[in-house]
């Protein structure tokens, strides 16, 4: 997905200038410009902050302007927007599902890829997943564990956490978390 073009499309739909969107989202005007030009790729937390400037959820943003699906219960690979960056693909299953209560991801980590320098912390919710292939180092609340294919995790999303592929091959995780809006 071209995040920059989507930001510009939504911003223009709501008749907002870059300056107004930046003010609403609490971001620098230059950051909005760089995102729209695809010169920077926002992290998930930055994208969520940006979306505070629009009257829409992440799901609505990801599916904005997309044609309706022929089968609303099936999500082909090309219908799974990528929320990742820098060697990390976060493919969202069910992005256009109405009233989603959870977020389901297919996570693909290139060797050495991780979820970022900062630990992730959410205001509420739970996360769980299973490593399908590869070797993942998972840090949750200061505890570091190594997980391989077939092993899983389940923890409160309020705990600081981070994922990193420490193997030589691509790693894959199938995960779900609640609530669906982060």
FENURVEN-V184364 format. One record per residue. N is the residue number from 0. SS is DSSP state (@ for helix, = for strand, . for the rest). PHI is phi in radians with two decimals (none if undefined). D_FIRST is the distance of its C-alpha to the first C-alpha in Angstrom with 1 decimal. Layout:
BEGIN
((N,SS,PHI,D_FIRST) (N,SS,PHI,D_FIRST))
END
This chain:
BEGIN
((0,.,none,0.0) (1,.,-1.55,3.8) (2,@,-1.07,5.8) (3,@,-1.02,8.9) (4,@,-1.14,8.9) (5,@,-1.16,8.2) (6,@,-1.05,11.1) (7,@,-1.10,13.1) (8,@,-1.04,12.9) (9,@,-1.20,14.0) (10,@,-1.01,16.5) (11,@,-1.19,18.0) (12,@,-1.03,18.2) (13,.,-1.58,20.4) (14,.,0.95,22.2) (15,.,-1.85,21.8) (16,.,-1.40,22.3) (17,@,-1.05,20.5) (18,@,-1.09,23.9) (19,@,-1.16,24.1) (20,@,-1.09,20.7) (21,@,-1.04,21.7) (22,@,-1.12,25.0) (23,@,-1.11,23.8) (24,@,-1.56,21.4) (25,.,1.23,24.0) (26,.,-2.15,22.0) (27,.,-1.33,23.1) (28,@,-0.98,22.4) (29,@,-1.08,21.5) (30,@,-1.13,18.8) (31,@,-1.05,17.0) (32,@,-1.06,17.6) (33,@,-1.12,16.2) (34,@,-1.13,12.9) (35,@,-1.10,12.6) (36,.,-1.49,13.6) (37,.,1.02,11.1) (38,.,-1.53,14.4) (39,.,-2.33,13.9) (40,.,-1.90,11.2) (41,.,-1.21,12.5) (42,.,-1.21,13.9) (43,@,-1.07,13.6) (44,@,-1.13,17.0) (45,@,-1.18,16.2) (46,@,-1.12,13.3) (47,@,-1.12,15.9) (48,@,-1.12,18.5) (49,@,-1.04,16.5) (50,@,-1.17,16.1) (51,.,-1.13,19.9) (52,.,-1.43,20.1) (53,.,-1.96,18.7) (54,.,-1.49,20.5) (55,.,-2.69,17.8) (56,.,-1.50,16.6) (57,@,-1.06,13.4) (58,@,-1.05,13.2) (59,@,-1.08,13.9) (60,@,-1.11,11.3) (61,@,-1.17,8.4) (62,@,-1.88,10.2) (63,.,-1.01,11.6) (64,.,1.40,12.5) (65,.,-1.30,11.4) (66,.,-1.18,14.6) (67,.,-1.11,16.7) (68,.,-1.35,16.8) (69,.,-1.30,20.0) (70,.,-2.19,20.7) (71,.,-1.21,19.7) (72,.,-1.84,20.7) (73,.,-2.03,18.7) (74,.,-2.22,15.1) (75,.,-1.14,14.4) (76,@,-0.97,12.1) (77,@,-1.29,9.6) (78,@,-1.78,9.8) (79,.,-1.97,9.0) (80,.,-1.07,5.8) (81,=,-1.65,6.0) (82,.,-1.67,8.1) (83,.,-1.55,9.9) (84,=,-2.92,11.0) (85,.,0.89,14.1) (86,.,1.44,14.7) (87,=,-2.12,13.6) (88,=,-1.82,11.0) (89,=,-2.08,11.2) (90,=,-1.59,10.1) (91,=,-1.51,11.2) (92,=,-1.56,13.7) (93,.,1.41,14.9) (94,.,-0.96,12.4) (95,.,-1.64,14.2) (96,.,-1.14,17.6) (97,.,-1.18,20.1) (98,.,0.94,22.0) (99,.,-1.02,20.3) (100,.,-1.87,22.7) (101,.,-2.51,20.9) (102,=,-1.99,17.5) (103,=,-1.91,17.2) (104,=,-2.20,15.1) (105,=,-1.88,15.1) (106,=,-1.80,15.3) (107,=,-2.08,15.5) (108,=,-1.92,17.4) (109,.,-1.16,18.3) (110,.,-0.92,22.0) (111,.,1.48,22.7) (112,.,-1.24,19.3) (113,=,-2.55,19.7) (114,.,-1.50,18.4) (115,.,2.14,19.7) (116,.,-1.14,23.2) (117,.,-1.51,23.9) (118,.,-1.21,24.7) (119,=,-1.58,22.6) (120,.,-2.41,24.7) (121,.,-1.93,24.0) (122,.,-1.20,26.5) (123,.,-2.77,27.1) (124,.,1.90,26.2) (125,=,-2.37,26.3) (126,=,-2.31,24.1) (127,=,-2.63,24.9) (128,=,-3.03,23.7) (129,=,-2.33,25.0) (130,=,-1.32,24.5) (131,=,-1.56,24.0) (132,=,-2.74,24.5) (133,.,1.63,25.2) (134,=,-2.26,26.8) (135,=,-2.02,25.3) (136,=,-1.67,27.2) (137,=,-2.00,26.8) (138,=,-1.92,28.4) (139,=,-2.30,29.4) (140,.,0.94,31.8) (141,.,1.52,33.2) (142,=,-1.64,33.7) (143,=,-1.83,32.1) (144,=,-2.30,31.8) (145,=,-1.91,30.7) (146,=,-2.05,29.2) (147,=,-2.12,29.1) (148,.,-0.85,28.2) (149,.,1.64,29.5) (150,.,-1.65,30.0) (151,=,-2.32,28.3) (152,=,-2.55,28.2) (153,=,-2.76,28.6) (154,=,-2.69,29.1) (155,=,-1.18,29.0) (156,.,-1.20,25.8) (157,.,-1.32,28.1) (158,.,-1.41,29.2) (159,.,-1.07,27.7) (160,=,-2.60,25.6) (161,=,-2.76,23.6) (162,=,-2.09,22.4) (163,=,-2.60,22.8) (164,=,-1.45,23.0) (165,.,-1.78,26.6) (166,.,-1.61,26.9) (167,.,-1.59,26.7) (168,.,-2.03,24.2) (169,.,-1.06,20.7) (170,=,-1.92,21.2) (171,=,-2.33,19.6) (172,=,-2.23,20.1) (173,=,-1.86,19.8) (174,=,-2.36,20.1) (175,=,-2.48,20.6) (176,=,-2.62,21.4) (177,=,-2.23,22.9) (178,.,-1.24,22.6) (179,.,-1.31,19.2) (180,.,-1.54,18.2) (181,.,-2.11,17.6))
END
